[in-house]
Amino acid sequence: AEEVVAHFPDSRTIVLSSDLMGGVRRLRLELEAIAKGEADIVIGTQLVAKGHNFPNMTLVGVVDADLGLANGDPRAAERTFQLLSQVTGRAGRTGKKSLGLLQTFQPDHPV
């Protein structure tokens, strides 16, 4: 998050993680702020991928998108694909043109 703020100092940045202090109340307030368009950049854990509607979100980026493929689970590819589909699906939900960017170490992997 510090690097993002350093590169985009004028942007309104929110970090979403259940590990941060403030608990459920803080998380709920931040989710509401994002839904209202009060954040330019959202940095989050897998929490962002599940069940949220961010109508103004038009770009989703995933760093180390293929990390889940290396855990030895026989269903790792399926689970990674599901998670990436969910998180990139946060962008463009209201019909706006959107983009999903994935950083990967295995660009030829079928996922």
C-alpha positions as CSV (number, residue, x, y, z in Angstrom):
1,A,0.0,0.0,0.0
2,E,2.9,2.4,0.8
3,E,4.2,2.0,-2.8
4,V,0.8,2.8,-4.3
5,V,0.5,5.9,-2.2
6,A,4.0,7.0,-3.2
7,H,3.2,6.5,-6.9
8,F,-0.3,8.0,-6.7
9,P,-0.1,10.6,-3.9
10,D,-3.2,12.5,-5.0
11,S,-5.4,9.4,-5.1
12,R,-7.8,8.4,-2.4
13,T,-6.6,4.9,-1.4
14,I,-8.4,2.4,0.8
15,V,-6.8,-0.9,2.1
16,L,-9.4,-3.6,2.7
17,S,-8.3,-6.5,4.9
18,S,-9.9,-8.3,7.8
19,D,-6.5,-8.3,9.5
20,L,-6.4,-4.5,10.0
21,M,-7.5,-2.8,13.2
22,G,-11.0,-1.5,13.6
23,G,-12.9,-4.7,13.0
24,V,-16.2,-5.2,11.3
25,R,-17.3,-1.5,11.8
26,R,-14.2,-0.1,10.0
27,L,-14.6,-2.7,7.2
28,R,-18.3,-1.8,6.7
29,L,-17.5,1.9,6.5
30,E,-14.8,1.3,4.0
31,L,-17.0,-0.9,1.8
32,E,-19.7,1.8,1.9
33,A,-17.1,4.5,0.9
34,I,-15.9,2.3,-2.0
35,A,-19.5,1.7,-3.2
36,K,-20.1,5.5,-3.2
37,G,-17.1,6.2,-5.3
38,E,-15.1,7.8,-2.5
39,A,-11.9,5.8,-3.3
40,D,-9.7,6.0,-6.4
41,I,-7.6,2.9,-5.5
42,V,-8.7,-0.1,-3.5
43,I,-6.0,-2.5,-2.2
44,G,-7.4,-5.7,-0.8
45,T,-7.0,-9.3,0.1
46,Q,-9.3,-12.1,-1.2
47,L,-12.0,-10.4,0.9
48,V,-12.5,-8.0,-2.1
49,A,-13.4,-10.9,-4.4
50,K,-16.5,-12.1,-2.5
51,G,-20.0,-10.7,-2.8
52,H,-19.4,-7.0,-3.0
53,N,-20.8,-4.6,-5.6
54,F,-18.5,-1.7,-6.4
55,P,-20.5,0.1,-9.2
56,N,-17.7,2.6,-10.0
57,M,-14.9,0.1,-10.2
58,T,-13.5,-0.2,-13.7
59,L,-10.0,-1.7,-13.2
60,V,-8.9,-4.7,-11.2
61,G,-5.3,-5.8,-10.9
62,V,-4.1,-9.0,-9.3
63,V,-0.5,-9.2,-8.1
64,D,0.9,-12.8,-8.1
65,A,-2.3,-14.1,-9.6
66,D,-0.9,-17.6,-10.1
67,L,0.4,-18.0,-6.5
68,G,-2.5,-20.4,-5.7
69,L,-1.3,-22.8,-8.3
70,A,1.8,-23.7,-6.3
71,N,0.2,-25.1,-3.2
72,G,0.0,-28.8,-4.2
73,D,-3.8,-29.0,-4.0
74,P,-5.1,-31.1,-6.9
75,R,-7.9,-28.5,-7.4
76,A,-5.5,-25.6,-7.3
77,A,-6.1,-24.6,-10.9
78,E,-9.9,-24.7,-10.4
79,R,-9.8,-22.7,-7.2
80,T,-7.4,-20.1,-8.7
81,F,-9.6,-19.7,-11.8
82,Q,-12.7,-19.2,-9.6
83,L,-11.0,-16.6,-7.4
84,L,-9.6,-14.7,-10.4
85,S,-13.0,-14.8,-12.1
86,Q,-14.7,-13.4,-9.0
87,V,-12.2,-10.6,-8.4
88,T,-12.0,-9.5,-12.0
89,G,-15.8,-9.6,-12.0
90,R,-15.8,-6.7,-9.5
91,A,-15.0,-4.3,-12.4
92,G,-17.6,-3.2,-14.9
93,R,-20.6,-4.5,-13.1
94,T,-22.7,-1.5,-14.2
95,G,-21.9,-1.8,-17.9
96,K,-18.9,0.6,-17.8
97,K,-15.9,-0.4,-19.9
98,S,-13.5,-2.2,-17.6
99,L,-10.2,-4.0,-17.5
100,G,-8.7,-6.8,-15.4
101,L,-4.9,-7.1,-15.2
102,L,-3.1,-10.2,-13.9
103,Q,0.5,-10.4,-12.9
104,T,1.7,-14.0,-13.4
105,F,4.9,-15.9,-13.4
106,Q,3.3,-18.6,-15.7
107,P,1.8,-16.7,-18.6
108,D,1.3,-19.9,-20.6
109,H,-0.6,-21.7,-17.9
110,P,-4.1,-22.6,-19.0
111,V,-5.7,-20.8,-16.1
